[in-house]
């Protein structure tokens, strides 16, 4: 009887220890009572700091340790601390130092939703839509990591297909994760060990790189319209007119130019058939023409901001309590500028939305111009192509 009693005691003790151990293990990847999620007011302060840093032309993340994973992410919630929600840093491919993130607990997403922006913003990490995309990607088996400021090589985003991992900077824009996630989806549509039958391997590699980037860039195209809306803060708020740099111009130019530049690789590859080189040259020209038109349209918007800034600064110094013909003239010009600004912003956004509709058709036109053997090679082994051609029917 005594032996039976001791056995029961030991069994209960072991059971309790196991439950306690399981509870402790779960706590490491869950929120605890003391975790304080960032407030809406604090999100606004981060937004202001981000905008100020970029307007001053100092960049973000290169000169300020604030914009690093180990410092910035825990501001959102202590769960993101290294050793808790973030694993210790590791080097990938010899040049990317990253902090891999554990799977987000559901209660963390719920807490963030209470205070983060409910719309896409240039600093993606302070928008709840970004974290919802992260959570969904993790459900699909993707690993997520953040690039360290100490990384030998830096990039806004990169997808490592052999690790099924996306690494991004904390200062990334809304389109970056969407772009890299698209690369992950592209790999699901090809035969990774496929050897081309019509194209040379060299040409195949060039085409896969080109269409992989063309497609991924196209998926984020609509988000560029946000760049216009986010200029409103600069135009409307007088205190912002003391700045004279507009980083969104450079970001937009790079993103619009990229499809054209990657199209040059197969165009210049002598291993590619003449038909392929000719069609890729035509596609590249299309991208550059569209980039020039859209880019110029956006510059008109920022020119209005710059002109308003100069007028406000002049009036502040010269008008004061006195009025003059120039003061009245500039007052009238400010009213004209406001009308011009919003009209031109509408034109820019319409051009973006038009390109969202036209670009896929232009890509399809290029692909359908190739002979059937080339199309079959691209369908089976080239990234991006499977989203524009019904490869299953080939």
Secondary structure, DSSP 8 states (H G I E B T S, - for coil): -HHHHHHHHHHHHHHHHHHHHHHHHHHTTS--TT-----HHHHHHHHHHHHHHHHTT--SSSS-GGGSHHHHHHHH-GGGSBTTTB---EEETTTEEEEEE----HHHHHHHHTTSBSS--SSGGGBHHHHHHHHHHHHTT-EEEEE-TT-SS--SEEEETTTTEEEE-TT--HHHHHHHHHHHHHHTTS-TT---SSS-HHHHHHHHHHHHHHHHHHHTGGGGHHHHHTTHHHHH-GGGGG----HHHHHHHHHHHHHHHHHHHHHH-TTS-HHHHHHHHHHHHHHHHHHHHHHHHHHHHHHHHHHHHHHHHHHHHHTTT---HHHHHHHHHHHHHHHHHHHHHHHHHHHHHHHHHHHHHHHHHHHHTS-HHHHHHHHHH-TTGGGTS-GGG-
